[in-house]
Amino acid sequence: SDSNKGIQYDLQFEEGKYRVDGFILLSAEGSGTKVTWSNRGDVGGSPVGKLLARFMDPIMGPDLEEGLQNLKEIVEKKE
């Protein structure tokens, strides 16, 4: 909807061999804002690419959680 706003980005791994498209969507929800952070990519059919995909959540998850926590702290300081 028109009330949804966000940031789109792309990440590259292994000097551009693997690419991940990401999006941080901000949408109004009640008196607050819902943040949805997603990543999507094609790692190809190689065993190395498939192994990389299996470990993306454990690898990137902590960084995404930290990023969301930092965003929360910044927003709450401005209120």
VOPAGU-2260 file (C-alpha; in pm, 1 decimal, decimal comma):
REM VOPAGU-2260
SITE   aa  ch    i         X         Y         Z
SITE  SER   A    0       0,0       0,0       0,0
SITE  ASP   A    1      96,6     367,4     -19,2
SITE  SER   A    2     171,5     370,5     354,9
SITE  ASN   A    3     450,3     113,5     307,3
SITE  LYS   A    4     798,8     251,1     263,4
SITE  GLY   A    5    1134,7      86,1     267,5
SITE  ILE   A    6    1492,3      45,0     162,6
SITE  GLN   A    7    1613,9    -193,3    -105,9
SITE  TYR   A    8    1975,9    -310,8    -123,4
SITE  ASP   A    9    2196,2    -582,5    -268,1
SITE  LEU   A   10    2488,6    -771,4    -117,8
SITE  GLN   A   11    2759,7    -954,5    -307,8
SITE  PHE   A   12    2969,3   -1241,8    -178,4
SITE  GLU   A   13    3279,7   -1406,5    -321,3
SITE  GLU   A   14    3361,9   -1102,6    -540,2
SITE  GLY   A   15    3016,6   -1094,0    -696,7
SITE  LYS   A   16    2977,2   -1469,1    -750,1
SITE  TYR   A   17    2674,1   -1473,5    -519,7
SITE  ARG   A   18    2423,5   -1190,3    -493,5
SITE  VAL   A   19    2153,4   -1129,9    -233,4
SITE  ASP   A   20    1870,1    -880,8    -281,0
SITE  GLY   A   21    1742,8    -736,6      43,5
SITE  PHE   A   22    1457,5    -517,3     149,1
SITE  ILE   A   23    1364,9    -343,8     472,8
SITE  LEU   A   24     992,1    -268,8     462,3
SITE  LEU   A   25     839,0     -16,9     702,8
SITE  SER   A   26     461,3     -21,3     740,1
SITE  ALA   A   27     227,7     156,2     980,1
SITE  GLU   A   28      78,3     -72,4    1242,3
SITE  GLY   A   29    -139,0      78,9    1512,3
SITE  SER   A   30      54,7     360,9    1675,5
SITE  GLY   A   31     388,3     211,0    1569,8
SITE  THR   A   32     578,6      84,5    1269,6
SITE  LYS   A   33     624,8    -277,0    1166,3
SITE  VAL   A   34     971,1    -354,8    1025,7
SITE  THR   A   35    1011,4    -652,1     791,7
SITE  TRP   A   36    1367,6    -734,3     686,3
SITE  SER   A   37    1410,5    -992,5     410,5
SITE  ASN   A   38    1684,3   -1128,8     187,1
SITE  ARG   A   39    1655,6   -1330,4    -133,1
SITE  GLY   A   40    1924,1   -1464,9    -359,9
SITE  ASP   A   41    2030,0   -1726,5    -611,8
SITE  VAL   A   42    2332,9   -1928,4    -510,5
SITE  GLY   A   43    2326,6   -2146,2    -821,1
SITE  GLY   A   44    2333,1   -2522,6    -832,6
SITE  SER   A   45    2683,9   -2585,9    -706,3
SITE  PRO   A   46    2732,6   -2776,6    -379,3
SITE  VAL   A   47    2925,3   -2479,6    -237,7
SITE  GLY   A   48    2639,4   -2241,3    -319,9
SITE  LYS   A   49    2382,2   -2473,3    -164,8
SITE  LEU   A   50    2596,3   -2508,5     148,2
SITE  LEU   A   51    2630,9   -2130,0     167,6
SITE  ALA   A   52    2250,1   -2091,9     144,6
SITE  ARG   A   53    2194,8   -2337,2     432,1
SITE  PHE   A   54    2416,3   -2129,8     660,4
SITE  MET   A   55    2291,3   -1782,8     564,6
SITE  ASP   A   56    2050,2   -1759,0     857,4
SITE  PRO   A   57    2309,2   -1856,1    1121,4
SITE  ILE   A   58    2568,3   -1632,2     950,1
SITE  MET   A   59    2353,4   -1323,8     884,7
SITE  GLY   A   60    2086,6   -1371,0    1152,8
SITE  PRO   A   61    2284,7   -1219,9    1441,6
SITE  ASP   A   62    2380,5    -917,4    1227,7
SITE  LEU   A   63    2016,9    -864,3    1124,2
SITE  GLU   A   64    1901,2    -893,2    1487,3
SITE  GLU   A   65    2166,0    -640,6    1593,9
SITE  GLY   A   66    2060,3    -406,0    1313,7
SITE  LEU   A   67    1695,5    -424,6    1420,7
SITE  GLN   A   68    1790,3    -362,5    1783,8
SITE  ASN   A   69    2001,3     -59,7    1683,4
SITE  LEU   A   70    1711,4      75,7    1476,2
SITE  LYS   A   71    1475,0      29,7    1772,5
SITE  GLU   A   72    1710,8     216,2    2006,6
SITE  ILE   A   73    1755,5     505,3    1763,4
SITE  VAL   A   74    1380,9     540,9    1705,7
SITE  GLU   A   75    1295,1     523,7    2077,2
SITE  LYS   A   76    1551,4     794,6    2160,2
SITE  LYS   A   77    1379,5    1032,5    1916,0
SITE  GLU   A   78    1031,7     984,1    2064,6
